[in-house]
């Protein structure tokens, strides 16, 4: 595997309203760039779910997280440690950005294949168009996050006590 350069694609904001031809072209070519990429940088956003993360996974692009430790969508189901790479934010910010990026050069073709296989194993949980796995993942996350299983058990126990059972 040879990583020769890093391309940055800026799709801009409100691209459909944007009259700039280059911006519109970049927006429409975005999926092609993802499919051709091995690694996709996933910076921390303002929410746990991120379209860029799901876009990268669907394209078979290995997510490279940079940012503080933040909650990722369906992290109780999806093993992000097996399908993504985490770069050290503090080292990055203290001038070590190139060293962090250079870590990607050490990843072998076989390892890239393993990352992509793991991505494929979890796609059903983020594919909103097909199947019920997304619903299952959402329910699972809600139960885990809000301890709904414990709440329902407590409610059942209360009902049994009120009934004298």
Backbone torsions as a table, in degrees:
resi	resn	phi	psi	omega
1	UNK	NA	132.4	179.0
2	UNK	-124.1	122.0	177.0
3	UNK	-103.7	105.4	-174.5
4	UNK	-89.8	-36.4	-176.2
5	UNK	-157.2	168.3	177.1
6	UNK	-114.8	124.4	175.9
7	UNK	-100.7	137.7	176.8
8	UNK	-112.3	125.7	179.3
9	UNK	-109.6	119.3	178.6
10	UNK	-109.3	110.6	-178.9
11	UNK	-88.3	-8.4	178.1
12	UNK	71.3	-179.1	178.5
13	UNK	-105.9	152.8	177.2
14	UNK	50.2	48.1	-171.1
15	UNK	-60.8	-36.0	-179.1
16	UNK	-67.1	-28.2	179.6
17	UNK	-87.0	-18.3	-177.3
18	UNK	-70.5	132.6	-177.8
19	UNK	-90.9	-5.1	-179.6
20	UNK	-70.5	117.7	-176.4
21	UNK	-61.1	-40.3	-178.3
22	UNK	-64.8	-39.7	178.8
23	UNK	-65.5	-44.7	178.7
24	UNK	-63.1	-41.0	178.9
25	UNK	-62.7	-45.4	179.5
26	UNK	-60.3	-41.0	179.5
27	UNK	-60.9	-43.7	-177.8
28	UNK	-75.6	-21.8	178.4
29	UNK	-92.7	-3.9	-179.0
30	UNK	-49.7	-49.5	179.2
31	UNK	-60.4	-36.4	179.5
32	UNK	-64.4	-43.2	178.6
33	UNK	-62.3	-40.8	179.2
34	UNK	-63.1	-46.1	-179.2
35	UNK	-62.6	-30.3	-179.7
36	UNK	-84.1	-10.8	-175.8
37	UNK	-92.1	148.9	175.0
38	UNK	-91.3	-42.1	-178.0
39	UNK	-122.5	140.8	176.9
40	UNK	-126.1	121.0	179.4
41	UNK	-70.7	127.6	180.0
42	UNK	-119.4	86.7	178.9
43	UNK	-70.8	156.8	178.1
44	UNK	-59.7	135.3	178.1
45	UNK	-111.3	-162.5	-178.6
46	UNK	-97.6	-0.2	176.3
47	UNK	-137.7	163.9	179.7
48	UNK	-68.2	-37.9	179.1
49	UNK	-92.0	146.5	-176.4
50	UNK	-142.7	128.1	178.3
51	UNK	-60.6	-38.4	-177.7
52	UNK	-62.4	-32.9	176.7
53	UNK	-66.4	-49.2	-179.0
54	UNK	-65.8	-40.4	177.1
55	UNK	-58.7	-45.6	180.0
56	UNK	-61.3	-46.6	-178.6
57	UNK	-62.3	-43.7	179.0
58	UNK	-62.1	-31.2	-179.3
59	UNK	-83.4	-5.3	-177.7
60	UNK	78.3	18.9	-179.5
61	UNK	-91.6	129.3	-176.1
62	UNK	-73.3	119.9	179.4
63	UNK	-67.3	132.7	175.9
64	UNK	-116.9	106.3	-176.9
65	UNK	-85.0	135.9	171.4
66	UNK	-138.0	129.7	-177.1
67	UNK	147.1	-179.2	178.1
68	UNK	-71.3	171.1	176.6
69	UNK	-68.5	115.0	-179.2
70	UNK	-132.9	158.6	-177.9
71	UNK	-69.8	134.6	177.8
72	UNK	-109.4	152.3	-178.2
73	UNK	-61.7	134.6	176.1
74	UNK	56.5	35.3	-175.8
75	UNK	-68.0	-13.8	174.1
76	UNK	-79.1	-14.8	-179.6
77	UNK	-110.5	-46.7	-175.8
78	UNK	-86.4	125.0	179.5
79	UNK	-85.8	83.0	-178.3
80	UNK	-61.6	-26.9	179.2
81	UNK	-66.3	-19.9	-179.7
82	UNK	-95.9	-16.3	-173.7
83	UNK	-123.8	4.7	-177.8
84	UNK	-142.3	171.8	179.4
85	UNK	-123.0	141.0	179.0
86	UNK	-115.2	123.7	175.7
87	UNK	-96.9	152.5	-176.6
88	UNK	-79.6	108.0	-177.2
89	UNK	-62.3	-44.9	-177.8
90	UNK	-62.1	-43.6	177.9
91	UNK	-63.0	-41.0	178.1
92	UNK	-57.3	-50.0	-176.4
93	UNK	-69.6	-24.7	-179.5
94	UNK	-90.8	22.1	175.2
95	UNK	98.5	3.8	-177.2
96	UNK	-99.9	23.4	-177.5
97	UNK	-57.5	-46.1	-178.4
98	UNK	-64.2	-39.0	177.7
99	UNK	-62.9	-38.9	178.3
100	UNK	-66.1	-44.0	178.5
101	UNK	-64.5	-36.7	-179.5
102	UNK	-61.6	-24.3	177.5
103	UNK	-58.5	-28.7	-179.6
104	UNK	-67.4	-28.4	179.9
105	UNK	-67.3	-24.0	-178.1
106	UNK	-82.5	-6.5	-178.2
107	UNK	-81.6	126.8	-175.8
108	UNK	-80.3	164.4	176.4
109	UNK	-59.9	-38.7	178.8
110	UNK	-63.3	-41.7	178.4
111	UNK	-65.9	-39.0	177.2
112	UNK	-61.1	-41.6	176.3
113	UNK	-60.6	-39.8	178.6
114	UNK	-66.9	-42.5	176.4
115	UNK	-58.7	-46.4	-177.6
116	UNK	-66.3	-34.7	176.0
117	UNK	-64.8	-41.3	177.6
118	UNK	-63.9	-40.4	176.3
119	UNK	-57.7	-47.5	-179.4
120	UNK	-59.7	-34.5	-179.4
121	UNK	-64.7	-24.4	-174.6
122	UNK	-110.5	0.4	-177.6
123	UNK	-58.4	-32.9	-177.5
124	UNK	-61.0	-24.0	-179.3
125	UNK	-82.2	-9.4	178.7
126	UNK	-121.3	1.8	-179.3
127	UNK	-87.3	96.4	-174.7
128	UNK	-70.0	-16.0	-174.5
129	UNK	-90.0	-21.9	-173.3
130	UNK	-131.7	134.9	171.6
131	UNK	77.9	177.1	-177.6
132	UNK	-105.5	7.2	-175.3
133	UNK	-67.6	-32.1	177.9
134	UNK	-64.1	-44.9	177.6
135	UNK	-59.9	-44.7	179.0
136	UNK	-59.3	-42.5	-179.5
137	UNK	-66.0	-40.5	178.9
138	UNK	-63.8	-46.5	179.3
139	UNK	-62.2	-45.3	179.3
140	UNK	-58.4	-45.2	-179.2
141	UNK	-63.6	-40.1	178.8
142	UNK	-64.7	-43.5	179.7
143	UNK	-61.9	-45.8	-179.6
144	UNK	-66.9	-45.7	-174.3
145	UNK	-69.4	-39.7	-174.4
146	UNK	-108.0	10.6	178.9
147	UNK	51.2	41.0	-178.4
148	UNK	-64.7	-30.1	177.4
149	UNK	-61.3	-42.8	178.6
150	UNK	-67.9	-37.9	179.1
151	UNK	-63.3	-46.5	-179.7
152	UNK	-63.4	-40.2	178.2
153	UNK	-62.8	-44.1	178.8
154	UNK	-63.1	-39.5	178.7
155	UNK	-64.3	-43.0	178.9
156	UNK	-63.2	-42.2	179.7
157	UNK	-62.9	-41.1	177.7
158	UNK	-62.2	-43.1	179.9
159	UNK	-63.0	-41.0	178.7
160	UNK	-64.7	-39.6	178.4
161	UNK	-65.1	-41.2	179.7
162	UNK	-65.8	-32.3	179.7
163	UNK	-82.1	-7.7	179.8
164	UNK	85.0	17.7	-177.1
165	UNK	-107.3	NA	NA
